[in-house]
C-alpha cells in the first residue's frame, strides 16, 4: 500500500513538472537569468587586454617595416660587386644615422638642401650594395664639407678647428686637431686611406676668392701626426697618384710633387684649365683629368685659375697624357659640376641637370652614357662623391632600399603614438563594458516567463 502511494506521488510530481512551461535558452542566457556576472577581476582586465592587443598590432604594422631591412635584391650581382643604384631613393626622415646603424663600405656620398635651403643641408651615404641609405650625423653642427675615402669605409668631415674621420663600418668618429686659427680645406685621400691631405690657411678666403696662401698638410690617421709639405704655399687643389705622389695645383701652375716637397715636373696646361679635383688621376697613373673653367663675370674672381671654390664652374674636360705629352679635350656634357672618378677609359661625372645624373664620358670623345639619376623628386643635390677605389668593379642596376632602424626621435614619436592608441582603445572598451553592465539584468532580478 505504501509502495502504491509512493509511486502515485512520484508520478504526480513528474506530471506537474512537465506541465510547467520552460523557455529554451543557451548557457549564456541561463547565466544572465540567474543573475550571474563575470568576476570583478576579469571584468576589469578586459579593457586592458584589448588595449595591449591594439598596442602590439600598431607596433607591428607601423614600426617593424621601418626597422627590418627591405627585401634582398642582389640576385645576379657579382660576389664583390659595388652597386650604383640606377635611380637613387627619395629622401626620407626615416633614414637611420651612421652612428646608430653603420652602413659598412659605401659607394656614394652626396648632400642635399631640404626645400632648397643652403642652411638646411643633409649628407647621405649609400652602401656598397646600392640599397643601404644612412644620414651622416657627424656633419651636425660642423657643416657639410666632406671627403669620402677611396675604399668607401671612411669619410672626413671638416670642422672649425679640427677634422673628424668617421668609420662607416663601426660608426665611430675620431677627431684630429688642426693648427690654431687655420681654416682647413679637405683635399685628397691617399690610395691606402692612411693619410689625409688638407689645406691650411691663415684665414678663410672671401666668397669669390681662391685661397692664396694655402699650405698643404699631410695628416697621418694612425698617429695623428701633421706634416707640412714644404715649398707648396699657394696650393689651391691636389690629388694623390696611385704611386703616392701628388698632383698639386697652384695659381696657374700644375706640379707633380713628392711628399717631401720635391718637384718631379711641372705640367703645362692650356689656358683656363686646372686640376679636376681629388679624382683626377687615372687608375694607371699615366693621365690627369683637367677642368676647363668657364668665364666668370663676378668681381674678384681670380683670372689665373677660376677655381671651384670661387664663382667659376667647369664647362669642359681635358686629359693630360703624362707619358706621351699633350692634352686632349673630351666631349664633356652640359651642366658638368664634378669629376667623380675613372672607370677604365671612361670618366664618371656629375651633371646638375634636372635629374642630377651621373654619366660616363669616354676619354676617346665618344658619346656620353647616362648611368644613374640622383634626383627622382628629391631636393637640391650637391657635392656628389663616389668611392674611387670601388669603381673598377662597379655595377649599375636597380637596387632596393634599406633605411635602417628608425632614428631615435622618430622611435620616441612612434612609441608615444602607440601608447596613445592603446590608451584610447582602453578607454573606449571600458566605456562600452560599463554601458553593457548598466543596461543588462542584475543579480536578483525577477523574470516573468510567458
URHUNOR-V65632 format. One record per pair of residues at least 12 apart in sequence whose ideal C-beta (glycine too) atoms are under 10 Angstrom apart, sorted by the first residue. I is the first residue (numbers start at 1). GAP is how many residues later the second one is. Records with the same first field share a line. If there is no record, write none. Layout:
I=GAP, GAP
This chain:
20=429
21=428, 429
22=427
23=424, 426, 427
32=408, 409, 410, 413, 415
33=408, 412, 414, 416
34=407, 409, 413
35=406, 407, 408, 409, 410, 412
36=405, 407
37=400, 403, 404, 405, 406
38=395, 399
43=387, 390, 391, 393, 394
44=386, 389
46=380, 383, 384, 386, 387
47=378, 379, 380, 381, 382, 383, 384, 385, 386, 387
48=374, 378, 381, 382
49=377, 380
50=372, 375, 376, 378, 379, 380, 382, 383
51=368, 370, 371, 372, 373, 374, 375, 376, 377, 378, 379
52=370, 373, 374
53=369, 372
54=364, 367, 368, 369, 370, 371, 372, 374, 375
55=360, 363, 364, 365, 366, 367, 368, 370, 371
56=362, 366
57=361, 364, 365, 368
58=356, 359, 360, 361, 362, 363, 364, 367
59=355, 356, 358, 359, 360, 362, 363
60=358
62=344, 352, 355, 356, 359
63=342, 343, 347, 348, 351, 352, 354, 355
65=29
66=26, 28, 30, 337, 338, 339, 340, 341, 344, 345, 348
67=27, 29, 34, 336, 337, 338, 339, 344, 347
68=334, 337
69=62, 63, 331, 332, 333, 334, 335, 336
70=61, 62, 329, 330, 331, 332, 333
71=60, 329, 330, 331
72=57, 59, 328, 330
73=56, 57, 58, 324, 325, 326, 327, 328, 329
74=55, 56, 57, 323, 325, 326
76=319, 321
77=52, 53, 318, 320, 322
78=315, 317
79=314
80=48, 310, 313
81=26, 47, 48, 49, 309, 312, 313, 314, 316
82=23, 24, 25, 26, 45, 46, 47, 48, 70, 304, 305, 307, 308, 309, 310, 311, 312, 313
83=24, 25, 43, 44, 45, 46, 47, 48, 307, 310, 311, 312, 313, 314, 315, 316
84=23, 24, 42, 44, 46, 259, 264, 274, 287, 288, 302, 306, 307, 310, 311, 312, 313, 315
85=22, 23, 41, 44, 45, 46, 48, 273, 286, 287, 288, 289, 311, 312, 313, 314, 315, 316
86=44, 284, 285, 286, 287, 309, 310, 311, 312, 313
87=268, 285, 286, 287, 288, 289, 311, 312
88=20, 22, 36, 38, 42, 45, 268, 270, 284, 285, 286, 287, 288, 290, 293, 296, 311, 313
89=35, 37, 41, 42, 44, 285, 287, 289, 310, 311, 312, 313, 314
90=43, 285, 286, 287, 288, 289, 311
91=21, 23, 31, 33, 42, 44, 284, 286, 287, 288, 290
92=41, 43, 309, 311
93=21, 29, 42, 310, 313, 314, 316, 317
94=39, 309, 310, 311, 312, 313, 316
95=27, 29, 37, 38, 39, 40, 306, 307, 308, 309, 311, 312, 315
96=36, 37, 38, 39, 41, 306, 307, 308, 309, 310, 311, 312, 314
97=37, 38, 39, 40, 41, 43, 74, 307, 308, 310, 311
98=25, 26, 27, 36, 37, 38, 39, 40, 41, 57, 68, 69, 70, 72, 73, 74, 75, 306
99=35, 36, 37, 38, 39, 67, 71, 72, 73, 74
100=34, 35, 37, 71, 304, 305, 306, 307, 308, 311
101=31, 33, 34, 70, 301, 302, 303, 304, 305, 306
102=23, 25, 30, 32, 51, 64, 65, 66, 67, 68, 69, 70, 302
103=21, 22, 23, 24, 25, 26, 28, 29, 30, 31, 33, 49, 65, 66, 68, 299, 301
104=21, 23, 24, 25, 28, 30, 48, 49, 64, 65, 66
105=20, 22, 23, 24, 27, 44, 46, 47, 48, 49, 63, 64, 282, 284, 285
106=18, 19, 20, 21, 22, 23, 24, 26, 27, 28, 30, 42, 43, 45, 46, 47, 48, 49, 62, 63, 279, 280, 281, 284
107=18, 19, 20, 21, 22, 23, 25, 41, 45, 278, 279, 280, 283, 284, 287, 288
108=16, 17, 18, 19, 20, 22, 25, 40, 44, 232, 250, 264, 266, 276, 277, 278, 279, 282
109=14, 15, 16, 17, 27, 37, 38, 39, 40, 43, 46, 59, 274, 275, 276, 277, 278
110=12, 13, 14, 15, 16, 34, 36, 38, 240, 246, 248, 264, 265, 268, 271, 272, 273, 274, 275, 276
111=12, 13, 25, 28, 32, 33, 34, 35, 268, 269, 270, 271, 272, 273, 274
112=12, 32, 244, 262, 263, 266, 267, 268, 269, 270, 271, 272
113=31, 265, 266, 267, 268, 269
114=264, 265, 266
115=264, 265
116=263, 264
117=262, 263
118=26, 262, 264
120=259
121=18, 22, 23, 258, 259, 261, 262
122=13, 14, 15, 17, 18, 22, 257
123=12, 13, 14, 15, 16, 17, 20, 21, 22, 23, 32, 34, 259, 260
124=12, 250, 254, 257
125=21, 23, 27, 30, 41, 43, 260, 262
126=26, 248, 260, 261, 273
127=25, 41, 272, 275, 277
128=23, 24, 25, 40, 259, 262, 265, 266
129=270, 271, 273
130=242, 264, 265, 266, 267, 268, 269, 270, 271, 272
131=267, 268, 269, 270, 271, 272
132=267, 268, 269, 270, 271, 272
133=268, 269, 270, 271
134=34, 37, 268, 269, 270
135=268, 269, 272
136=12, 19, 21, 30, 32, 37
137=29, 34, 36, 270
138=17, 18, 19, 21, 26, 27, 28, 33, 34, 35, 37
139=16, 18, 19, 20, 25, 27
140=17
141=18, 19
142=15, 16, 17, 18, 20, 21, 22, 33
143=14, 15, 16, 17
144=13, 14, 238, 239
145=12, 13, 14, 18, 39, 40, 41, 238
146=12, 18, 20, 40, 237, 239
147=16, 18, 38, 39, 40, 41, 42, 49, 50, 51, 131, 236, 238
148=20, 41, 130, 235, 236, 237, 238, 239, 240
149=16, 17, 18, 19, 40, 41, 42, 43, 44, 47, 72, 236, 238, 239, 240
150=38, 39, 40, 41, 42, 43, 90, 128, 129, 191, 236, 237, 238, 239, 240, 241
151=17, 38, 40, 41, 42, 236, 237, 238, 239
152=16, 17, 41, 233, 234, 235, 236, 237, 238
153=13, 14, 15, 16, 17, 40, 234, 236
154=12, 13, 14, 15, 19, 20, 35, 39, 42, 67
155=12, 13, 18, 31, 34, 230, 232
156=20, 28, 30, 31, 33, 40, 42, 63, 65
157=16, 18, 29
158=20, 25, 26, 27, 28, 40
159=16, 17, 18, 19, 25
160=18, 22, 23, 24, 44
161=14, 16, 17, 18, 19, 20, 21, 22, 23
162=12, 13, 14, 15, 16, 22
163=12, 13, 14, 15, 21, 23, 33, 35, 56, 58
164=12
165=28, 31, 54, 56
168=219
174=47, 50
175=49
176=20, 22, 43, 44, 45, 48, 49, 50
177=47, 49
178=20, 22, 39, 41, 48
179=21, 22, 23, 36, 38, 47, 49
181=19, 20, 21, 22
182=16, 17, 18, 19, 20, 21, 22, 32, 33, 35
183=16, 17, 18, 19, 20, 21, 22, 28, 31
184=14, 15, 16, 17, 20, 30, 33, 35
185=12, 13, 14, 15, 16, 19, 20, 26, 29, 31, 50, 51, 52, 124
186=12, 13, 33, 92
187=12, 27, 29, 30, 48, 49, 50, 51, 52, 53, 59, 61, 62, 90, 91
188=28, 49, 50, 51, 52, 53, 58, 59, 89, 90, 91, 92, 93
189=32, 50, 51, 89, 199, 200
190=28, 30, 31, 50, 51, 52, 54, 56, 69
191=49, 50, 51, 52, 53, 90, 92, 94, 197, 198
192=48, 52, 197
193=28, 196
194=25, 26, 27, 28, 29
195=23, 24, 25, 26, 27, 32, 45, 49, 64
196=21, 22, 23, 24, 25, 30, 44
197=19, 20, 21, 22, 32, 38, 41, 42, 43, 49, 51, 62, 81
198=16, 17, 18, 19, 20, 21, 28, 40
199=12, 14, 15, 16, 17, 18, 33, 36, 37, 38, 39, 110
200=13, 14, 15, 16, 17, 26, 28
201=12, 13, 14, 34
202=12, 13
205=31, 97, 102, 104, 105
206=94, 104
207=91, 93, 94, 102, 103, 104
208=88, 90, 91, 92, 93, 94, 99, 101, 102, 103, 104
209=91, 92, 93, 98, 100, 101, 102
210=24, 26, 27, 39, 41, 64, 91, 92, 94, 95, 96, 97, 98, 99, 100, 102
211=23, 24, 25, 26, 40, 96, 98, 99
212=21, 22, 24, 39, 90
213=20, 21, 22
214=18, 19, 20, 21, 22, 23, 24, 36
215=13, 14, 15, 16, 17, 18, 19, 20
216=12, 13, 14, 16, 17, 18, 19, 20, 21, 22, 30, 32, 41, 43, 45
217=12, 18
218=28, 41
227=32, 33
228=33
229=17, 19, 28, 29, 30, 31, 32, 33
230=27, 30, 31, 32
231=17, 24, 26, 29, 30, 31, 32
232=14, 16, 18, 23, 25, 29, 31
233=17
234=14, 15, 16, 17, 18, 19
235=13, 14, 15, 16, 20, 22
236=12, 13, 14, 15, 16, 38, 39, 66, 68, 69, 71, 72, 73, 74
237=12, 13, 17, 37, 38, 39, 40, 41, 43, 54, 68, 70, 71, 72
238=12, 17, 19, 37, 39, 40, 42
239=36, 37, 38, 39, 40, 41, 42, 49, 50, 100
240=19, 38, 39, 40, 41
241=15, 16, 39, 40, 41, 44, 45, 47, 81
242=39, 40, 41, 42, 43, 44
243=15, 38, 42
244=14, 15, 41
245=12, 13, 14, 17, 19, 36, 40
246=12, 13, 15, 18, 35
247=20, 28, 29, 31, 33, 34, 41, 42, 73, 75
248=13, 15, 27
249=18, 20, 24, 25, 26, 27, 28, 31, 41, 42, 56, 58
250=16, 24, 25, 54, 55
251=23, 51, 52, 53, 54, 56
252=17, 19, 22, 50, 51, 52, 53
253=13, 14, 15, 16, 21, 51, 52
254=12, 13, 14, 15, 19, 20, 21, 26, 34, 36, 66
255=12, 20
256=32, 66
265=57
267=21, 23, 53, 55, 58, 60
268=52, 57, 58, 59
269=19, 21, 23, 49, 51, 58
270=20, 22, 48, 50, 57, 59
271=21, 22, 33
272=18, 19, 20, 21, 22, 23, 31, 32, 33, 34, 40, 42, 43, 44
273=17, 18, 19, 20, 32, 33, 41, 43, 44, 45, 47, 54, 56
274=16, 17, 18, 19, 30, 31, 32, 33, 34, 38, 40
275=13, 14, 15, 16, 30, 32, 45, 64
276=12, 13, 14, 15, 16, 32, 38, 41, 42, 43, 62, 63, 71, 73
277=12, 14, 31, 37, 61, 62, 63, 64, 108
278=61, 62, 63, 107, 110
279=59, 60, 61, 62, 63, 68, 69, 70, 106, 107, 109, 112
280=39, 40, 59, 61, 62, 67
281=41, 60, 61, 107
282=37, 38, 39, 40, 59, 60, 62, 63, 65, 81
283=58, 59, 60, 61, 62, 105, 106, 108, 109
284=39, 58
285=37, 38
286=34, 35, 36, 37, 38
287=32, 33, 34, 35, 36, 37, 40, 41, 55, 58, 60, 76
288=30, 31, 32, 33, 34, 39
289=28, 29, 30, 31, 41, 50, 52, 53, 58, 60, 72, 74
290=24, 26, 27, 28, 29, 30, 37, 39, 40, 49
291=15, 16, 17, 21, 22, 23, 24, 25, 26, 27, 41, 45, 47, 48
292=14, 22, 23, 24, 25, 26, 37, 38, 40, 44
293=12, 13, 14, 15, 17, 19, 20, 21, 22, 23
294=12, 17, 18, 19, 20, 21, 22, 42
295=17, 18, 20
296=14, 15, 16, 17
297=14
298=12, 13, 14
299=12
308=29, 30
313=22, 23, 24, 39
314=18, 22, 23, 24, 25, 35
315=17, 19, 20, 21
316=13, 14, 15, 16, 17, 20
317=12, 13, 14, 15, 16, 19, 22, 30, 32, 44, 46
318=12, 14
319=26, 28, 42, 44, 45, 46
321=42
328=35, 36, 37
329=36
330=16, 17, 19, 31, 32, 33, 34, 35, 36, 38
331=30, 31, 33, 34, 35, 36, 37
332=15, 17, 19, 27, 29, 36
333=16, 17, 18, 20, 24, 26, 28, 34, 35, 37
334=17, 18, 19
335=14, 15, 16, 17, 18, 19, 21, 22
336=13, 14, 15, 16, 17, 23, 25
337=12, 13, 14, 15, 16, 19, 44, 45, 46, 47
338=12, 13, 14, 20, 44, 45, 46, 47, 48
339=22, 47
340=18, 19, 20, 44, 45, 46, 47, 48, 51
341=44, 45, 46, 47, 48, 49, 50, 51, 53
342=21, 46, 49, 50
343=17, 28, 43, 45, 47, 48, 49, 50, 51, 53
344=16, 18, 19, 47, 48
345=15, 17, 18, 19, 21
346=13, 14, 15, 16, 17, 18, 20, 22, 23, 25, 45
347=12, 13, 14, 15, 16, 21
348=12, 13, 21, 23, 24, 36, 38, 40, 43, 46
349=12, 19, 35
350=22, 24, 31, 32, 33, 34, 35, 36
351=17, 19, 23, 33
352=23, 28, 29, 30, 32
353=17, 20, 22
354=19, 21
355=15, 17, 18, 19, 20, 21, 23, 26
356=16, 17, 18, 19, 20, 22, 24, 25, 26, 28
357=13, 14, 15, 16, 17, 18
358=12, 13, 14, 15, 16, 26, 28, 38
359=12, 13
360=12, 36
369=27
370=26
371=23, 25
372=12, 14, 24, 25
